[in-house]
Amino acid sequence: MISYEPFWKTLKEKHISQYKLIKKFGVSAGQLSRMRANEYISTHTIDELCKIIDCRVEDIMVYIKDE
């Protein structure tokens, strides 16, 4: 399963709020909701988030092997 837990840590470290992502950068609130639920988001969205918060993919998501 893909977990977006690193994304929330990265936002906190970089002092970027969800509000700022939505209002200043045009990130969809629905995308953030899907990320909170560890649901599918497109690689395009991941690419855009990396550009916005200046980070690597590993700073947004991690693969966790199902047991």
C-alpha positions, -999 to +999 in steps of 0.1 A: +000+000+000+011+036-006+011+058+024+013+096+022+025+100+058+058+115+047+038+142+028+023+155+060+056+155+078+072+174+049+045+200+049+050+206+086+088+208+083+085+233+054+058+253+073+033+249+044-004+247+053-031+228+035-048+261+031-018+276+013-016+246-010-053+251-019-055+289-021-020+299-034-011+269-055-045+256-066-042+221-052-075+204-050-090+199-016-102+165-030-067+155-037-057+163-002-086+143+011-076+113-009-041+116+004-053+117+040-072+084+033-041+069+015-062+066-017-050+068-053-037+101-067-021+105-101+016+107-108+009+141-123-004+153-089+027+139-072+049+157-097+031+190-091+034+186-053+071+179-056+075+212-077+054+232-053+071+221-020+105+215-036+110+179-025+115+144-037+089+117-043+102+100-011+092+131+008+056+126-003+049+089-003+062+055+008+054+019-001+044-003+028+042-040+021+009-056+029+012-084+055 
